[in-house]
Amino acid sequence: MKNIRRGTVVLAASAVVGLTLAGCGAGRDEDAGGEALIVGTTDKVVSIDPAGAYDNGSTVVQTQVFQYLLNFEPGSTELSPDAAESCDFSKPDEYTCTMKDGLKFANGNELTASDVAFSFQRIVDIADASGPSTLLGGMESVEAPDDKTVVFKLKGENDQTFPQILATSAGPIVDEDTYPADKKIDDDAAVEANGFSGPYSIGTYDKNQLAEFKANPDYDGTYGKATEEAVTMKYFAKAENLKLDIENGDIDVAFRSLTPTDIEDLEQTDGLTVHTGAGGELRYIVFNLKTMPGDNEEQKLAVRKAMASSVDRAALSTDVYKETFTPAYSMVPEGQEGATESFKDMYGAAPDKAAAEKFLTDANVDTPVTIKLQYNPDHYGSNSDQEYNAVKRQLEESGLFKVDLQSTEWTTYQEESKADAYPVFQLGWFPDFPDADNYLSPFLSEGPGNFTNSHYNDPKENLEDPTMTKLLDEQRTEGDEAARMEKLKEVQDRLADQVPYLPLLTGTQVAVTRDGVEGADKTLDASFKFRFTSLSKK
C-alpha cells in the first residue's frame, strides 16, 4: 500500500499494448472477430449513475464506462492521470487539476472541466442514501474557472487522502448536458444518454441479467484503448450457476462470488485457473446505537463488549470459509499499512465467557440478551448463511445471548439497514482506495457523513471538537509517516474500546478463468478495480 503524499500527478508517455477483448449479447458475437469474452458475476448493480451507487456491483460497471481525473494503473496503487493532464496542491487547502485536450463523451459531447465540477457537486447535492457523497466530506467546494482547470477547495490542509478519492466511486465524470443536477437517473436513461468516456460504453443492457460493453474509440486514459469491440457481463442469481457456467465453458471469467467449496473444486478442474489477488475486503457487524439492546448507553456498550468477547473468528475462517477469509481484529485489515490488532488485544483471539459475563454483570444487564441479528444472503456470497448461523451458535453457546436471526434480499436490505430497521446487522466493505483511512473515516464520521447510519457519536472534549473526529483529521493531514501510524493506532484502539462495529473477517479477491484467458492477475490488485482492459483471450 502507498500513502499518497503531496506532489504532482502528471501524464507520462508510455507504450500501451492492446489487449484482445470481445463480448456477446445473447450469444457469441461473430462480428467481433472470433469467440467473445464473457465475464460472470453474482454481484448486483444498484445504479449506473454514480450519484446513486456505492457498491461493488455498480463500481465494476462504472470502472469500464466512466473516466476519472486520476486512476490506478493495472497492478499498481500509483495514481496516474486519466482525464487530467496533471493534478497537484496549488495551496495547502486547494487541489488543482488541468484537463487533457480534446476529450469527449461517447455521445459526441465535449468533456471539459465544467463537467468535472458538475459531477462532484452533483454527488454532494443529491446526497443519495445509497451514493458516495460521504467520500467528499473533506471537499469544501469545486469550481471550473475555465474549460481546462478544476479547483477543489478542501476543508483541511494537506489532506493525504484527497487525490485517491478522485479515483473512487465519487470520481466518475458524467455529462452535464444529459444528467440532471438535482436527481439521479435510472439505468435505462443512463444507457440512452451514452454519457460515457471510459474505455467502454454500454450497448445492450438488461439490468442484472446481461450487459454488453462496446469499445469507446475516443477513450484517452490510464487503462489504454480496448482492442476488441465488446465484452459481456452476465449476472447470476446463485453462485452454483456461476460455477456451472465457468466449468461448462459458457463464460470465460467468473468474478465474485463463488463459495469457498466451489473455489476448492475449481482448483482441481482441468482447463481452469483460480487467481487470487490483494485482500482488503472486510466483513463486520454493525450495531445501530439507537435501537440495539440496552436500557442506557452503559448497558449497550456492555452488550457490544460481551459480543466481542464471544465470537470465534478462527472457527468462521476455517469451518465456513476454508481460510479464503482470515480473522480480522481491527476495521483496518491485516496487511494494510497502519493496521493493528486492537480487538485481539482487548478481547482476545478466542471466546472468553467469563469476560463477556463480567461486562454484562457490571452494567446490570439481564441475560440472556435478545439480539435481533439481520444478514444478507446474496450480496456477500452464499456462505453468509453459514457464517451468521455460526455466529448465532457461538453467541448462544455462551448462555448469555438469545439470537433472533433473519435475512433480507440485498436491494431491500441496503435501504432498511439505513432506516433503523435492524438493531444489529451484517455489512461488508470493499475499500475505495488503498489507505487505512478508508477503513475508518466512512464508519466513524458523525451524522450524515457516516454511511452506515449507525448513529455513531464520540464523547466530546468540547462542543465543537469530537475526539474521534479530531484524531481522524490529524492522521489524514499528517505528513510524517511514523507520526501518522501512531495516530492510526490511537484511532483503532479507541474504536475497539467503543465497539460501534465488530470486525470479523478479511478476504482475498478471487477470479477463475478458462484456459486462454490472460490478464486476471493484473486486475486483482490493491486498487480493487476490476478492469476489462486487463483481460485478453487467445
C-alpha positions as CSV (number, residue, x, y, z in Angstrom):
1,M,0.0,0.0,0.0
2,K,1.1,3.5,-0.7
3,N,0.2,6.6,1.2
4,I,-0.2,9.5,-1.3
5,R,1.9,12.4,-0.3
6,R,1.9,16.0,-1.6
7,G,3.2,16.0,-5.1
8,T,2.2,16.3,-8.7
9,V,0.5,13.6,-10.7
10,V,1.4,14.2,-14.3
11,L,0.9,12.4,-17.6
12,A,3.7,10.2,-18.7
13,A,4.2,8.9,-22.2
14,S,4.1,5.0,-22.3
15,A,3.6,2.3,-24.8
16,V,0.2,0.7,-24.4
17,V,-0.3,-2.9,-25.6
18,G,-3.7,-3.5,-27.0
19,L,-5.5,-6.3,-25.1
20,T,-7.9,-8.5,-27.0
21,L,-11.4,-8.4,-25.6
22,A,-14.7,-9.5,-27.1
23,G,-18.2,-10.0,-25.9
24,C,-21.7,-11.2,-26.8
25,G,-25.3,-10.3,-26.4
26,A,-27.5,-13.4,-26.2
27,G,-24.7,-15.5,-27.8
28,R,-21.2,-15.3,-29.3
29,D,-20.5,-12.2,-31.4
30,E,-19.2,-13.4,-34.8
31,D,-18.6,-9.8,-35.9
32,A,-16.2,-9.2,-33.1
33,G,-13.6,-11.4,-34.6
34,G,-13.8,-14.9,-33.1
35,E,-15.4,-16.1,-29.9
36,A,-16.3,-13.3,-27.4
37,L,-15.0,-13.0,-23.8
38,I,-17.8,-13.2,-21.2
39,V,-17.5,-12.3,-17.6
40,G,-19.9,-13.8,-15.0
41,T,-20.7,-12.4,-11.5
42,T,-23.3,-12.7,-8.8
43,D,-22.9,-9.1,-7.8
44,K,-25.9,-6.8,-8.5
45,V,-25.9,-3.3,-10.0
46,V,-27.7,-0.7,-7.8
47,S,-27.2,2.2,-10.2
48,I,-25.0,3.1,-13.2
49,D,-25.5,6.8,-12.1
50,P,-22.5,7.5,-9.8
51,A,-24.7,9.7,-7.6
52,G,-26.9,6.6,-6.7
53,A,-24.4,3.8,-6.1
54,Y,-21.7,2.9,-3.6
55,D,-21.4,-0.8,-4.0
56,N,-19.2,-3.3,-5.7
57,G,-21.5,-4.4,-8.5
58,S,-22.1,-0.8,-9.6
59,T,-18.5,0.1,-9.3
60,V,-17.5,-2.7,-11.7
61,V,-19.7,-1.2,-14.4
62,Q,-18.6,2.4,-13.6
63,T,-14.9,1.3,-13.9
64,Q,-15.5,0.4,-17.5
65,V,-17.6,3.3,-18.7
66,F,-16.6,6.4,-16.9
67,Q,-13.4,8.4,-16.9
68,Y,-11.9,9.8,-13.7
69,L,-9.5,12.7,-13.2
70,L,-6.9,10.2,-11.8
71,N,-6.9,6.5,-11.7
72,F,-4.8,3.5,-10.8
73,E,-2.7,1.7,-13.4
74,P,-3.3,-2.0,-13.5
75,G,-1.2,-3.9,-10.9
76,S,-0.4,-0.7,-9.1
77,T,-1.5,1.6,-6.3
78,E,0.2,4.5,-8.0
79,L,-2.1,7.2,-9.2
80,S,-1.9,8.2,-12.9
81,P,-3.7,10.9,-14.9
82,D,-6.9,9.7,-16.6
83,A,-8.9,12.6,-17.8
84,A,-6.5,15.0,-16.2
85,E,-3.2,16.0,-17.6
86,S,-1.8,16.9,-14.2
87,C,-3.0,17.4,-10.6
88,D,-1.3,19.0,-7.6
89,F,-1.8,21.0,-4.5
90,S,-1.8,24.7,-5.5
91,K,-2.3,25.7,-1.9
92,P,-2.3,23.6,1.3
93,D,-6.1,23.6,1.2
94,E,-6.5,23.7,-2.6
95,Y,-6.1,20.9,-5.1
96,T,-6.0,21.8,-8.8
97,C,-6.2,19.6,-11.9
98,T,-5.5,20.6,-15.5
99,M,-7.6,18.7,-18.1
100,K,-6.3,16.9,-21.3
101,D,-7.3,18.5,-24.6
102,G,-9.9,17.0,-26.9
103,L,-11.8,14.8,-24.5
104,K,-15.4,13.9,-25.4
105,F,-18.2,11.6,-24.3
106,A,-19.3,8.7,-26.4
107,N,-22.4,10.7,-27.4
108,G,-20.2,13.3,-29.0
109,N,-20.4,16.0,-26.3
110,E,-17.2,17.6,-25.2
111,L,-15.8,16.7,-21.8
112,T,-14.4,19.8,-20.1
113,A,-13.6,21.0,-16.6
114,S,-17.2,22.2,-16.3
115,D,-18.4,18.5,-16.5
116,V,-15.9,17.6,-13.8
117,A,-17.0,20.3,-11.4
118,F,-20.7,19.4,-12.1
119,S,-20.1,15.7,-11.4
120,F,-18.6,16.2,-8.0
121,Q,-21.0,19.0,-6.9
122,R,-23.9,16.8,-8.1
123,I,-23.0,13.9,-5.9
124,V,-22.8,16.2,-2.8
125,D,-26.1,18.0,-3.7
126,I,-28.1,14.8,-4.3
127,A,-26.6,13.0,-1.3
128,D,-28.4,9.8,-2.1
129,A,-28.5,7.3,0.8
130,S,-27.0,4.7,-1.5
131,G,-24.5,7.1,-3.1
132,P,-20.9,8.0,-2.3
133,S,-21.4,11.6,-1.1
134,T,-19.7,10.7,2.3
135,L,-16.4,10.3,0.4
136,L,-16.5,14.0,-0.4
137,G,-16.8,15.1,3.2
138,G,-13.4,16.8,3.0
139,M,-14.3,18.9,0.0
140,E,-15.5,22.5,0.7
141,S,-16.3,23.4,-2.9
142,V,-15.3,22.7,-6.5
143,E,-15.3,25.0,-9.5
144,A,-14.1,25.2,-13.1
145,P,-12.7,28.7,-13.8
146,D,-12.2,27.7,-17.4
147,D,-12.6,24.6,-19.6
148,K,-9.1,23.3,-18.7
149,T,-9.0,23.8,-14.9
150,V,-10.7,22.2,-12.0
151,V,-10.1,23.7,-8.5
152,F,-11.1,21.8,-5.3
153,K,-11.2,23.8,-2.1
154,L,-10.6,21.5,0.8
155,K,-11.9,21.8,4.4
156,G,-8.5,20.8,5.8
157,E,-4.9,21.4,4.8
158,N,-2.5,18.8,3.4
159,D,-5.2,16.1,3.1
160,Q,-3.2,13.0,2.3
161,T,-6.2,11.0,1.0
162,F,-7.9,13.5,-1.3
163,P,-6.0,12.6,-4.5
164,Q,-7.0,9.0,-4.0
165,I,-10.7,10.0,-3.5
166,L,-10.7,11.3,-7.1
167,A,-10.3,7.7,-8.3
168,T,-13.1,6.3,-6.1
169,S,-16.9,5.9,-6.5
170,A,-17.1,9.7,-6.1
171,G,-14.9,10.3,-9.1
172,P,-16.7,9.3,-12.3
173,I,-17.2,12.2,-14.7
174,V,-20.7,12.5,-16.1
175,D,-22.0,14.6,-19.0
176,E,-23.7,17.7,-17.5
177,D,-25.8,18.0,-20.7
178,T,-27.5,14.7,-20.1
179,Y,-27.5,14.2,-16.3
180,P,-29.8,16.4,-14.1
181,A,-28.1,18.3,-11.3
182,D,-30.6,17.5,-8.6
183,K,-31.6,13.9,-9.0
184,K,-30.2,10.6,-10.1
185,I,-31.3,8.9,-13.3
186,D,-32.2,5.2,-13.8
187,D,-30.0,2.8,-15.7
188,D,-32.0,2.8,-18.9
189,A,-31.8,6.6,-19.1
190,A,-28.0,6.4,-18.4
191,V,-27.5,3.9,-21.2
192,E,-29.7,6.0,-23.6
193,A,-27.8,9.2,-22.7
194,N,-24.5,7.5,-23.6
195,G,-22.6,10.0,-21.5
196,F,-19.6,7.6,-21.1
197,S,-16.0,8.5,-21.6
198,G,-14.2,5.3,-20.2
199,P,-12.7,2.6,-22.3
200,Y,-16.2,1.1,-23.0
201,S,-19.7,2.4,-23.5
202,I,-22.8,0.3,-22.9
203,G,-24.8,-1.3,-25.8
204,T,-27.4,-3.9,-24.9
205,Y,-28.4,-3.7,-21.3
206,D,-30.8,-5.8,-19.2
207,K,-30.2,-4.8,-15.6
208,N,-28.7,-7.5,-13.5
209,Q,-29.2,-10.0,-16.4
210,L,-26.9,-9.1,-19.2
211,A,-24.8,-6.0,-20.1
212,E,-22.8,-5.6,-23.3
213,F,-19.9,-3.2,-23.2
214,K,-18.7,-1.7,-26.5
215,A,-15.2,-0.3,-27.0
216,N,-15.0,3.5,-26.9
217,P,-12.5,4.6,-29.7
218,D,-12.2,8.1,-28.2
219,Y,-11.0,7.0,-24.7
220,D,-7.7,8.5,-23.7
221,G,-6.8,7.5,-20.3
222,T,-5.0,5.3,-17.7
223,Y,-6.2,1.9,-18.9
224,G,-5.3,2.3,-22.6
225,K,-7.7,1.6,-25.5
226,A,-9.6,-1.6,-25.8
227,T,-8.8,-3.5,-29.0
228,E,-12.0,-5.6,-29.2
229,E,-15.4,-4.3,-29.9
230,A,-17.3,-5.9,-26.9
231,V,-17.2,-7.6,-23.5
232,T,-20.4,-9.0,-22.0
233,M,-21.2,-9.2,-18.3
234,K,-23.6,-12.0,-17.3
235,Y,-25.3,-11.8,-14.0
236,F,-26.2,-14.9,-11.9
237,A,-28.6,-15.2,-9.1
238,K,-26.7,-18.1,-7.4
239,A,-23.1,-19.0,-7.1
240,E,-23.8,-22.6,-8.1
241,N,-24.9,-21.4,-11.5
242,L,-21.8,-19.2,-11.9
243,K,-19.7,-22.2,-11.1
244,L,-21.5,-24.4,-13.6
245,D,-21.1,-21.9,-16.4
246,I,-17.4,-21.5,-15.9
247,E,-17.0,-25.3,-15.7
248,N,-19.0,-25.8,-18.9
249,G,-17.3,-23.0,-20.9
250,D,-20.4,-20.8,-21.2
251,I,-18.4,-18.0,-19.6
252,D,-14.7,-17.2,-19.7
253,V,-14.2,-15.5,-16.4
254,A,-16.0,-15.9,-13.1
255,F,-15.5,-12.9,-10.7
256,R,-17.5,-12.7,-7.5
257,S,-18.8,-14.5,-5.7
258,L,-18.0,-18.2,-5.6
259,T,-18.3,-20.2,-2.4
260,P,-15.1,-21.5,-0.7
261,T,-16.1,-25.0,-1.5
262,D,-16.6,-24.1,-5.2
263,I,-13.2,-22.5,-5.3
264,E,-11.6,-25.6,-3.9
265,D,-13.4,-27.7,-6.5
266,L,-12.4,-25.4,-9.4
267,E,-8.8,-25.5,-8.4
268,Q,-8.8,-29.2,-9.3
269,T,-10.7,-28.8,-12.6
270,D,-8.7,-29.2,-15.8
271,G,-8.9,-26.2,-18.1
272,L,-9.4,-23.6,-15.3
273,T,-7.1,-21.4,-13.3
274,V,-8.0,-19.9,-9.9
275,H,-6.4,-16.4,-9.5
276,T,-6.1,-14.7,-6.1
277,G,-5.2,-11.1,-5.6
278,A,-4.7,-8.5,-2.9
279,G,-7.1,-8.7,0.0
280,G,-8.8,-6.0,1.9
281,E,-12.4,-7.0,1.7
282,L,-13.8,-6.7,5.3
283,R,-16.8,-8.5,6.9
284,Y,-18.2,-7.0,10.1
285,I,-21.2,-6.5,12.3
286,V,-22.9,-3.1,12.7
287,F,-24.6,-2.0,16.0
288,N,-27.4,0.5,15.5
289,L,-26.6,2.5,18.6
290,K,-30.1,3.9,18.7
291,T,-32.1,0.6,18.5
292,M,-29.7,-2.1,19.8
293,P,-30.5,-3.8,23.1
294,G,-29.7,-1.9,26.4
295,D,-31.6,0.5,28.6
296,N,-28.9,3.1,28.5
297,E,-25.5,3.8,26.9
298,E,-23.6,1.8,29.6
299,Q,-25.7,-1.3,29.0
300,K,-25.4,-1.0,25.2
301,L,-21.6,-0.8,25.5
302,A,-21.6,-3.8,27.7
303,V,-23.6,-5.8,25.2
304,R,-21.2,-4.9,22.4
305,K,-18.2,-5.8,24.5
306,A,-19.7,-9.1,25.5
307,M,-20.4,-10.0,21.9
308,A,-16.8,-9.0,21.0
309,S,-15.7,-11.5,23.7
310,S,-17.9,-14.3,22.4
311,V,-17.3,-14.6,18.7
312,D,-14.8,-17.2,17.3
313,R,-13.3,-15.7,14.2
314,A,-10.9,-18.6,13.7
315,A,-13.8,-21.0,13.5
316,L,-15.6,-18.8,11.0
317,S,-12.4,-18.7,8.9
318,T,-11.7,-22.4,9.0
319,D,-15.2,-24.0,9.1
320,V,-17.2,-21.6,6.9
321,Y,-14.6,-20.1,4.5
322,K,-11.9,-22.7,4.4
323,E,-9.4,-19.9,5.1
324,T,-10.2,-17.9,2.0
325,F,-11.1,-15.4,4.7
326,T,-9.0,-14.9,7.8
327,P,-9.7,-13.3,11.2
328,A,-9.9,-9.5,11.4
329,Y,-9.1,-7.9,14.7
330,S,-9.5,-4.3,13.5
331,M,-11.6,-2.4,11.0
332,V,-8.2,-2.0,9.2
333,P,-7.4,-5.5,7.9
334,E,-4.0,-7.1,8.4
335,G,-1.7,-6.3,5.5
336,Q,-2.8,-2.7,5.2
337,E,-0.2,-0.2,6.3
338,G,-1.1,1.1,9.8
339,A,-3.3,-1.9,10.8
340,T,-3.3,-3.0,14.4
341,E,-5.0,-6.0,16.2
342,S,-6.8,-3.8,18.8
343,F,-9.7,-6.2,19.2
344,K,-7.4,-9.2,19.9
345,D,-5.5,-7.1,22.4
346,M,-8.7,-6.1,24.2
347,Y,-11.0,-9.1,23.9
348,G,-8.6,-12.0,23.0
349,A,-8.4,-14.2,20.0
350,A,-10.7,-16.9,21.4
351,P,-14.1,-16.6,23.1
352,D,-13.9,-15.7,26.7
353,K,-17.2,-16.4,28.5
354,A,-16.0,-15.1,31.9
355,A,-15.0,-11.7,30.4
356,A,-18.3,-11.4,28.5
357,E,-20.3,-12.3,31.5
358,K,-18.5,-9.7,33.6
359,F,-19.2,-6.9,31.1
360,L,-22.9,-7.7,31.3
361,T,-23.0,-8.1,35.1
362,D,-21.1,-4.9,35.8
363,A,-23.7,-3.0,33.7
364,N,-26.7,-4.8,35.3
365,V,-27.7,-6.4,32.0
366,D,-30.2,-9.3,32.4
367,T,-29.3,-12.4,30.5
368,P,-29.8,-13.9,28.1
369,V,-29.8,-10.8,26.0
370,T,-32.1,-11.0,22.9
371,I,-30.2,-10.0,19.8
372,K,-32.1,-9.3,16.6
373,L,-29.4,-10.1,14.1
374,Q,-30.0,-9.4,10.3
375,Y,-27.9,-10.6,7.4
376,N,-28.0,-10.6,3.6
377,P,-27.9,-14.0,1.9
378,D,-26.7,-12.9,-1.6
379,H,-24.6,-9.8,-1.8
380,Y,-21.7,-11.1,0.3
381,G,-21.8,-14.6,-1.1
382,S,-24.0,-17.6,-0.3
383,N,-21.8,-18.6,2.6
384,S,-23.3,-15.7,4.6
385,D,-26.0,-18.1,5.6
386,Q,-23.4,-20.5,7.2
387,E,-21.4,-17.6,8.6
388,Y,-24.3,-16.0,10.5
389,N,-25.8,-19.2,11.7
390,A,-22.3,-20.0,13.1
391,V,-22.3,-16.5,14.8
392,K,-25.7,-17.3,16.3
393,R,-24.4,-20.6,17.6
394,Q,-21.3,-19.0,19.1
395,L,-23.3,-16.3,20.9
396,E,-25.9,-18.7,22.2
397,E,-23.3,-21.3,23.4
398,S,-22.1,-18.7,25.9
399,G,-25.5,-18.8,27.5
400,L,-25.5,-15.0,27.5
401,F,-27.5,-14.4,24.3
402,K,-30.6,-15.4,22.5
403,V,-30.3,-14.6,18.8
404,D,-33.2,-13.9,16.5
405,L,-31.6,-14.4,13.1
406,Q,-33.3,-13.1,10.0
407,S,-32.2,-12.5,6.4
408,T,-33.3,-10.0,3.7
409,E,-32.5,-9.7,-0.1
410,W,-29.9,-7.0,-0.9
411,T,-32.0,-4.4,-2.6
412,T,-34.3,-4.2,0.4
413,Y,-31.5,-4.8,2.8
414,Q,-29.4,-1.8,1.9
415,E,-32.4,0.5,2.3
416,E,-33.8,-0.9,5.5
417,S,-30.3,-1.1,7.2
418,K,-30.0,2.7,6.8
419,A,-33.6,3.3,8.1
420,D,-33.1,1.9,11.6
421,A,-34.9,-1.4,10.7
422,Y,-32.1,-3.6,12.0
423,P,-30.7,-3.3,15.6
424,V,-27.6,-5.5,14.8
425,F,-26.7,-6.4,11.2
426,Q,-24.1,-7.6,8.8
427,L,-22.2,-5.5,6.4
428,G,-19.1,-5.9,4.2
429,W,-16.6,-3.3,3.0
430,F,-14.9,-3.1,-0.4
431,P,-12.3,-0.4,0.0
432,D,-12.4,2.7,-2.2
433,F,-8.7,3.2,-2.2
434,P,-5.7,1.5,-0.6
435,D,-5.2,3.5,2.6
436,A,-6.1,2.8,6.3
437,D,-8.2,6.0,6.4
438,N,-10.7,4.4,4.1
439,Y,-11.5,1.7,6.7
440,L,-12.0,4.3,9.4
441,S,-13.4,7.7,8.3
442,P,-16.5,6.3,6.5
443,F,-17.5,4.5,9.7
444,L,-16.5,6.9,12.4
445,S,-17.8,10.2,10.9
446,E,-20.7,11.6,12.8
447,G,-24.1,12.4,11.3
448,P,-24.7,12.2,7.5
449,G,-21.1,11.5,6.9
450,N,-21.4,8.0,8.3
451,F,-22.6,5.7,5.5
452,T,-23.8,3.0,7.9
453,N,-26.3,5.4,9.6
454,S,-25.4,3.6,12.9
455,H,-25.9,6.8,14.9
456,Y,-22.2,6.8,15.9
457,N,-21.0,9.6,18.1
458,D,-18.0,10.1,20.2
459,P,-17.6,11.8,23.6
460,K,-16.6,15.4,23.1
461,E,-13.8,17.3,24.7
462,N,-15.8,20.4,23.8
463,L,-18.9,21.1,21.8
464,E,-17.0,21.8,18.6
465,D,-14.4,19.0,18.7
466,P,-15.4,15.4,18.8
467,T,-12.4,13.3,19.9
468,M,-12.6,10.7,17.2
469,T,-13.1,13.4,14.6
470,K,-10.1,15.2,15.8
471,L,-8.0,12.0,15.6
472,L,-9.2,11.2,12.1
473,D,-8.4,14.8,10.9
474,E,-5.0,14.6,12.4
475,Q,-4.0,11.3,10.8
476,R,-5.4,12.4,7.5
477,T,-3.3,15.6,7.3
478,E,-0.1,14.2,9.0
479,G,2.7,14.3,6.5
480,D,5.2,12.4,8.7
481,E,4.8,8.6,8.2
482,A,5.7,7.5,11.7
483,A,3.5,10.1,13.3
484,R,0.6,9.1,11.1
485,M,0.9,5.5,12.1
486,E,0.8,6.4,15.7
487,K,-2.4,8.4,15.1
488,L,-4.0,5.5,13.2
489,K,-3.2,3.1,16.2
490,E,-4.9,5.6,18.5
491,V,-8.0,5.6,16.4
492,Q,-8.2,1.8,16.2
493,D,-7.6,1.4,19.9
494,R,-10.4,3.9,20.7
495,L,-12.7,2.1,18.2
496,A,-12.1,-1.3,19.8
497,D,-12.9,0.2,23.2
498,Q,-16.2,1.7,21.9
499,V,-17.2,-1.3,19.7
500,P,-19.6,0.5,17.4
501,Y,-18.6,-2.2,14.9
502,L,-17.4,-5.8,15.3
503,P,-14.8,-6.8,12.7
504,L,-14.9,-10.5,11.9
505,L,-13.1,-11.5,8.7
506,T,-11.0,-10.2,5.8
507,G,-10.6,-11.9,2.4
508,T,-8.7,-12.0,-0.8
509,Q,-10.0,-11.3,-4.3
510,V,-10.7,-14.3,-6.5
511,A,-11.3,-14.8,-10.2
512,V,-11.5,-18.0,-12.2
513,T,-10.6,-18.1,-15.9
514,R,-10.7,-20.7,-18.6
515,D,-7.5,-21.6,-20.5
516,G,-6.5,-19.0,-23.0
517,V,-7.8,-16.1,-20.9
518,E,-4.9,-13.9,-19.6
519,G,-4.6,-10.7,-17.5
520,A,-6.7,-11.6,-14.5
521,D,-3.7,-11.3,-12.2
522,K,-3.1,-7.7,-13.3
523,T,-6.5,-6.5,-12.3
524,L,-6.7,-8.3,-8.9
525,D,-4.7,-5.6,-7.2
526,A,-4.9,-3.5,-4.1
527,S,-6.7,-0.7,-6.0
528,F,-9.8,-3.0,-6.1
529,K,-10.7,-2.1,-9.6
530,F,-11.7,-5.0,-11.9
531,R,-10.8,-3.8,-15.4
532,F,-12.0,-5.4,-18.6
533,T,-9.0,-3.8,-20.4
534,S,-6.6,-6.1,-18.4
535,L,-8.2,-9.2,-19.8
536,S,-7.4,-10.9,-23.1
537,K,-8.4,-14.1,-24.7
538,K,-6.3,-16.1,-27.2
